């Protein structure tokens, strides 16, 4: 998987979501929240952020739940626009990438966290997830 989130400081908050049995989700995948209380791999700009896959979900293994990390410090990949330390970040249009948040991202639940260092386009950088 490209651009997966890499844990730097262990999270302390977790959530359990429903997933489709036929879906495979690697550890470190940024997840999108869908209805009802279901998580899938994020793929679109402004998706509602459900957390980061804390465990691997193998396709067609009979398991229909996944645990997602809701906080912690992670190395994430910038989606191309760059950001400065302290800025809020949201899910980007490319899977497992983040971008600078805009006001509408707060309403849609797309905010991932706060940049802990400045990042250039497509750079991997440290983000405090779940706190803003």
HELIX and SHEET records of a PDB file:
HELIX    1   1 UNK A  103  UNK A  108  1                                   6    
SHEET    1   A 6 UNK A   6  UNK A   9  0                                        
SHEET    2   A 6 UNK A  72  UNK A  78 -1                                        
SHEET    3   A 6 UNK A  97  UNK A 100  1                                        
SHEET    4   A 6 UNK A  88  UNK A  91 -1                                        
SHEET    5   A 6 UNK A 111  UNK A 115 -1                                        
SHEET    6   A 6 UNK A 124  UNK A 129 -1                                        
SHEET    1   B 5 UNK A  14  UNK A  18  0                                        
SHEET    2   B 5 UNK A  65  UNK A  69 -1                                        
SHEET    3   B 5 UNK A  49  UNK A  53 -1                                        
SHEET    4   B 5 UNK A  30  UNK A  34 -1                                        
SHEET    5   B 5 UNK A  38  UNK A  41 -1                                        
END                                                                             
